[in-house]
Amino acid sequence: MNDMTAEERLTLTRRTMDLLESWGLGAGDIIRILHLPETVKARAVSRFRENAPFPDEPEVNRRLAYLMRIEEALHTYFPRNPEMRSMWVKRGNRQFGKRAPITVMIEGGERGLASVLSHLDCTFAWDQTGSKSEYSQRSTPSGS
């Protein structure tokens, strides 16, 4: 995400803020889920809605990428029902020990984001398990 223009980064920030607020997150939870620097105080989170992009830091960027993929996966699951996207994130889920996916993402940090994304997007899970590389090795004819 380092190669984004300032305008693209601001657009990503606003899109992410819309997503997180649609899930009912307050400033403290937004800071936790994105792992924003300690210099960002809860009272300053509102500026991200308006005119300030998120800090361009590796950990923040990875978490933004997870959130965008989670959003895309939810659109795939519920293409015509935005309310269900938000509801799914807030409801307890057996996969997560009856905890809500949003709780897993906030409390679990980057690992929690990866867990939720793995549940929603089997291609992500497949890439993470090494299955993709194992499949590539098996499907490549020997002697090549």
Wavefront OBJ file of the C-alpha trace (Angstrom):
o trace
v 0.000 0.000 0.000
v 3.069 2.172 0.030
v 2.628 2.969 -3.651
v -0.758 4.638 -3.157
v -1.243 8.310 -3.850
v -2.362 10.557 -1.015
v -5.867 10.696 -2.532
v -6.064 6.882 -2.858
v -4.942 6.470 0.753
v -7.562 8.964 1.911
v -10.242 7.080 -0.056
v -9.122 3.798 1.537
v -9.240 5.429 4.968
v -12.791 6.711 4.455
v -13.939 3.340 3.075
v -12.437 1.564 6.087
v -14.009 4.017 8.514
v -17.415 3.473 6.871
v -16.954 -0.284 7.206
v -15.847 -0.210 10.843
v -18.585 2.215 11.824
v -21.190 0.062 10.039
v -20.040 -2.726 12.353
v -20.722 -0.451 15.325
v -17.130 0.121 16.378
v -16.190 3.103 18.452
v -12.897 4.975 18.419
v -11.164 2.696 20.939
v -12.017 -0.440 19.001
v -10.965 1.177 15.706
v -7.585 1.974 17.247
v -7.247 -1.634 18.467
v -8.363 -3.384 15.289
v -6.008 -1.295 13.138
v -3.237 -1.205 15.755
v -2.855 2.521 15.232
v 0.207 4.154 16.815
v -0.023 5.250 20.439
v 0.132 8.846 19.249
v -3.401 8.440 17.830
v -5.853 9.167 20.628
v -9.508 8.127 20.616
v -10.692 11.715 20.336
v -8.648 12.117 17.130
v -10.172 9.121 15.295
v -12.947 11.290 13.865
v -10.384 13.125 11.704
v -9.970 9.912 9.675
v -13.578 10.313 8.511
v -12.821 13.708 7.119
v -9.397 14.659 5.889
v -6.615 12.533 7.369
v -5.437 9.193 5.980
v -4.413 6.353 8.273
v -0.691 6.266 9.068
v 1.329 4.552 6.345
v 2.874 1.903 8.590
v 3.413 -1.780 7.748
v 1.193 -3.196 10.493
v -1.630 -0.752 9.808
v -1.359 -1.518 6.076
v -1.565 -5.296 6.645
v -4.653 -4.871 8.798
v -6.270 -2.597 6.234
v -5.638 -5.264 3.597
v -7.292 -7.912 5.799
v -10.314 -5.688 6.380
v -10.748 -4.966 2.672
v -10.618 -8.687 1.873
v -13.092 -9.432 4.666
v -15.406 -6.776 3.253
v -15.124 -8.323 -0.232
v -15.825 -11.809 1.138
v -18.910 -10.550 2.979
v -20.143 -9.016 -0.293
v -19.749 -12.447 -1.873
v -21.666 -14.153 0.947
v -24.438 -11.567 1.082
v -24.480 -9.794 -2.292
v -27.941 -8.273 -1.924
v -28.241 -7.838 1.809
v -25.890 -5.311 3.439
v -27.653 -5.696 6.782
v -26.669 -9.377 6.877
v -23.013 -8.454 6.346
v -23.058 -6.344 9.463
v -25.177 -8.843 11.365
v -22.837 -11.740 10.521
v -19.876 -9.856 11.967
v -21.722 -9.174 15.228
v -23.284 -12.609 15.833
v -21.681 -15.410 17.783
v -20.170 -18.015 15.483
v -19.444 -21.646 16.247
v -16.181 -21.431 14.317
v -14.917 -18.909 16.880
v -16.161 -20.597 20.053
v -19.492 -18.755 19.846
v -17.717 -15.406 19.860
v -18.657 -12.775 17.320
v -16.191 -12.351 14.440
v -15.796 -8.667 15.322
v -14.690 -9.680 18.831
v -12.179 -12.121 17.343
v -10.790 -9.362 15.112
v -10.506 -6.794 17.902
v -9.135 -9.102 20.595
v -7.049 -11.321 18.342
v -5.238 -8.592 16.475
v -3.727 -9.584 13.156
v -4.184 -13.280 13.944
v -7.883 -12.636 14.612
v -8.276 -10.814 11.302
v -6.589 -13.732 9.522
v -8.896 -16.210 11.280
v -12.026 -14.381 10.179
v -10.727 -13.989 6.640
v -9.803 -17.695 6.516
v -13.328 -18.595 7.554
v -14.890 -16.383 4.887
v -12.435 -16.919 2.027
v -11.270 -20.467 1.404
v -8.663 -19.267 -1.110
v -6.969 -17.255 1.633
v -7.035 -20.273 3.951
v -5.648 -22.458 1.172
v -2.772 -20.041 0.572
v -2.008 -19.881 4.314
v -1.838 -23.632 4.819
v 0.726 -24.128 2.086
v -1.731 -26.186 0.078
v -1.263 -23.931 -2.917
v 2.467 -24.598 -3.112
v 1.997 -28.315 -2.417
v -0.590 -28.487 -5.207
v 1.728 -26.651 -7.592
v 4.561 -29.058 -6.841
v 2.366 -32.119 -7.319
v 0.806 -30.857 -10.539
v 4.130 -29.964 -12.140
v 5.342 -32.868 -14.262
v 8.548 -34.360 -12.937
v 11.603 -33.856 -15.056
v 10.640 -30.290 -16.030
l 1 2 3 4 5 6 7 8 9 10 11 12 13 14 15 16 17 18 19 20 21 22 23 24 25 26 27 28 29 30 31 32 33 34 35 36 37 38 39 40 41 42 43 44 45 46 47 48 49 50 51 52 53 54 55 56 57 58 59 60 61 62 63 64 65 66 67 68 69 70 71 72 73 74 75 76 77 78 79 80 81 82 83 84 85 86 87 88 89 90 91 92 93 94 95 96 97 98 99 100 101 102 103 104 105 106 107 108 109 110 111 112 113 114 115 116 117 118 119 120 121 122 123 124 125 126 127 128 129 130 131 132 133 134 135 136 137 138 139 140 141 142 143 144
